[in-house]
Amino acid sequence: MAEGKVDPVHQFTIENLFGTDHWAIGGFNIAFTNSALWMLITAVVLVLFVGGGAKRQLVPGRWQMAVEGFVGFVDNLLKSNIGPAGRKYLPYIFSLFMFILFANLLGLLPLALVGLHPFTATSHFTVTGVLAVMSFAIVLIVGFSKHGLHFFSLFVPHGTPLPMVPIIFPIELISFMVRPFSLGLRLFVAMMAGHVLLEVLSGFVISGTNAGALTFGIAALPSFLLMIGICALELLVAGIQAYVFALLTCVYLNDAENLH
């Protein structure tokens, strides 16, 4: 920010924290960055949350009920999309869903009020893309280990006329290969767009306030009220995007398990 102006993209800048000069693998710098820091914070908060609620008391408290509620939610998601065979994926889907949810929510904390600047790791395609590739790799491993080369029948819908197979097969294959890109891109775009919009509105609030009472009433105040509404919407989006990512991963795993 300079002279009351806000750069909406600055919040996504990757900054090296330490290890800049000496940490490298294969010539590529692997310095510890602000993105890595907030992913680490997310992981620690998630472990503390789950660990604190894993007491298995006969009469569960609110914390335990919250953790069990999330586990039950993910378990039902797997059952409804994959069936009984989906139970073995519960640890992965639960970890995936909770990590994305916590990363999204931590990036929305108003820590700037105390001088800290939260970083939303899921607003970078490098992070969401890796999560998507991990899910896609599991789908491929499950598909080929369980069905072998018969897994390729997934790309030829049942009942397809033989003359249409050379046309349908490459179309279905391309659609399948695009899945990790679309999966990671959806989460990245949703989180980035909301943060950019909030930053732009904050610029209106700052500029309008500095310009005088009239501009404050016309531009700054409505922008501030809109920011409050968008912040509430962003909380909803944070949960929805985590759910959509987990849901689509379950759908893709169902294809690998059952060849639908």
N, C-alpha and C positions, 0 to 999 in steps of 0.2 A: 504494500500500500504506500502511495506517495501523494502528498498534497490532497488527501481526501479521495483519491482514486483507488479503486479496488481492481486487482487483476484476478478474474475468476478462475484462471488456470493455474495460478501460482500454488494453490493448495495441493495440487497433484504432483508437485516437483519432488523427485527422489533426491534426497540429500544424504551424503555419506556422513556417518557419525564417527566411526573410527576404523582403522585398518586400511585406509586409503592407499598408502604407499607400499605396503608389504604383503597384503593378502591377495594372492592371485593363483589361479589354477589354469594351466594351459594358456597363459598369457591374458586371461580374462580376470579383471579385478572383481573380487568378491567381498568388498568392504561391507561392513554392517551398516545398513541404511535405516532411515526412519520407517520405511515400509516393513523391513524385517523386524524392527523394534515393535511395531504395533501388531504384527502377526504373532510375535512372541508374547506380547501382553494378552492378546486374544486367547492364545493357547493356555496361558497361565490362569486367566480368569475362568476359562471353560473347565479346566481341571479342578480348580477350587470349587466351582459351582456344582459339578457332578460329584466330586469327592465329599463335599459337605452335605449333599442330599442322599448319599449312599449309606445311610445308617441302618436301614431295614428295621426300624422300630415297629412294634406291634401296632401302636397308635402313631401314625406318621405325622410329623409336623408340617408346616407350610413349605419349608425348603425341600423336604423329602417328597412331598406331594407334587411340587413343581417339577422336580427331576423325573419322577415316575410318570407325570403327565406327558412330558416331552418324549420319554421312551415309549409310552403307550401310543402316542400320536404317530411316531415313526414306524412302530410295529404295525399299526393298522394300515399305514400307507403301503408298507411292503406286502401285507396280506391281500389288500384289495387290488394291487397291481401285478403281483407275481404269484401269489398263492402261498401254500405252506412252504414251498422251497425258498421263499424269500426271507425266511427267518434267519438264515445264516449270514445275510448281508446287513443285519441290524447294526452291528458295531460300526461298520463303515458308513452307512447312510446316516446314522445318528451323529457320528463325528462330523460328517460333511455338512449336514443341516445346521448343527449347533455352531460350528466354526464360522460358517457364512453369516448366520444370524448374529452372533456376537461381534464379528468384524464389522457388520453393517451398523449395529447399534452403537458400538464404541466410537465409530467415526462421527456420530451425531451428538456426542456429549458436548455441552457448552463449556469445555475446559479453557477456552480462550479468556474467560472471565477471570481466571486465576493465572494467566500468563502461559498456559500450555496450549499447544495446537494439535488436536487429534488428527490422525491420518487414517483415511478409509482405504485399507489395502485392497478391497474388492472394487475400487474405482480404477484399478489398473488391469489391463487385459493380460499382462504377464502373470498375474496371480490367478485370475478367473480362468485363464487359458490352461494353466497347469492343473487346476482342479478338474477342468473338463477333460483334459487328456488322461488324467488318472482314472476317471470314471470310464472313459472310452476304452482304455487299456484293459480294465477289469472285464468289460463287456466282451472284448475280443478273446481274452484268456478263457473266460467261462464258455463262450460260444464254441471255440475250437477244441477245448479240452473235453467238452461234453458231447459234441456232435461231430467233431472232425471236419472233413471236407463237406459233409452234409449241411454245415452251417451256411454255405453259399446258397442253399435253397431259400434262405430268408429273402434273397433279392429276386426271387421268381414267385410272385403271389400264386396261391393255389388256384388252379383252374385257368391259368394263362395259356392261350393257344400256342402251340409250338412255333408257328411262324413269328409270333410276337416276342418270343423269348430274347432274341438278339437285340431287340429295341428296349424291352422292359428292364432287362438285367443291368445294362450300364446306367440307366436312369436311377434305378433303385440303389445301385452301388454308390453312385455319386451322392445321392441323397443321404445315404448312410455315412459316408466319409465326411460330409459337411456337419454332421451332428456335433462333434466337439467344438467346432468353430462357433456355431450358432448358440450352443449352450454357454460357452464362456462369454460371448459377445453380449448376450441378453443381460446378464448380470452386470457386466462392466458398464454398459450404456445406461442402464437404469440408475445405478448408483452415481455415476459421473454427472448425468443430466440434472439430478436433483441438487447436487452440491453446487453445480455451476449456477443454477437458477437462484439458490439462496445467496450466493456470493454477489450476483448481479443486483439483487434486491437490496442487499446490505449497502452496496455502492450508492443506490438511489437514496437510501435513508441517510447516509453520511453527507452526500452532496446536498440533498434537500434541507437537511438541518443546518448546514453551514451557510446556505444561501439566504436564509431569513425566514421569518414567520409565515409569510404567504406560501413560499415554496414548500415549507415544512408541512403545511396543511394540505397542499395539493398533491405533493409527490411523496414526501418522506413518511407521513403518517399512514396513508393507504398501503405503501410498500411494507411498512413494519407490520401492519395487521395481516397482510398477505403472507409475510414470512412466518407468522405464527401458525397460520393454516397449513402452509407448505411443510413446516416442521412436523406437524401432526401427521400429514400425509406421508412424509418420509419415514416415519416410524412404521407406518402400515406397509410401505413399499419394502422396507428392510425385512419384514417378516414374510411378505409375499414372495420376494425374490429368492429367499432361502428355501421356501416351500416349493417353488417352481423348479429350482435347480435339483432338489432332492426328488421331486416327483418325476421329472424327465429322466433322471438317472435310473429310477425304478422301472420306468417304461422301457428304457433301453436294455436293462437287465432282464426284463420279461421276454424281450425278443431273443436274447441269448439263451435263456433257460427253456423257453417253450417254442421258439421259432415261429412266432405269430407274425 
